[in-house]
Amino acid sequence: MLKGASGESVPHGAFFVVGKRNWLRNMPLRTAIGIIVNEETSFIGGPVEAVKAKTKSYIVLLPGDNQGKELLKQIMKSLMLKLTKEQREKTGKTSIEQIREYVPYTKGIINQKPM
């Protein structure tokens, strides 16, 4: 066992953090996922305003209980509905797996309210 700064014992493999906590209260937990259709289809994710600046086709994801492939399918469907018919044809059979990296813990709910 290691000794912490205040003399506390810390078991092997554990850690502790020293310093002041910086609480961010009343911050909305949300992230955006957008689709960009050029020669290739690509996705972007991040803060809502950043994604909004890059694409008009995006959704806002909030913490929720929907999870796994069903959530990824819902996201893809919502994004496709925001594309023009031409763009939907270009995207072809884009895999929902490309969205997975932008969904924290592959869990959430799509915000239906306009931002």
NORTANOR-V561481 format. One record per run of one state. SS is the DSSP state (H for helix, E for strand, - for the rest). FROM is the first residue (numbers start at 1). TO is the last residue. If there is no record, write none. Layout:
# NORTANOR-V561481
ss: <SS:SS>
from: <FROM:FROM>
to: <TO:TO>
This chain:
# NORTANOR-V561481
ss: <-:E:-:E:-:E:-:E:-:H:-:E:H:-:H:-:H:-:H:-:H:E:->
from: <1:2:4:9:11:30:38:41:47:48:55:58:68:82:85:92:96:99:100:103:104:107:111>
to: <1:3:8:10:29:37:40:46:47:54:57:67:81:84:91:95:98:99:102:103:106:110:115>
